[in-house]
């Protein structure tokens, strides 16, 4: 046969696993007083975004912190890797809230 169409399905070497991008990052868990949180401010598509981060915690704890901040600040937010992204320029308010909770800042 000159031409073959379709995939060759010979052998048992079918890899159908979906690669998880988050698995290659090593996540260490630290206590509140060992974190040194940093703020960054960006404008994305003309809108202000405040990044608070490097939270080295399990996902459940990050979600609780995000929920607390969103509730106190009345703004939207999300978690991207070790960073918490909040809508708006809320750096001063976030610092006050997290200092009351026992976090340290650089």
Secondary structure, DSSP 4 states (H G I P E B T S, - for coil): -----S----SS----PPPPGGGGS------GGG--BEEEEEEETTEEEEEEE---S-HHHHHHHHHHHHHHHT--EEEETTEEEEESS-HHHHHHHHHHTT--B-
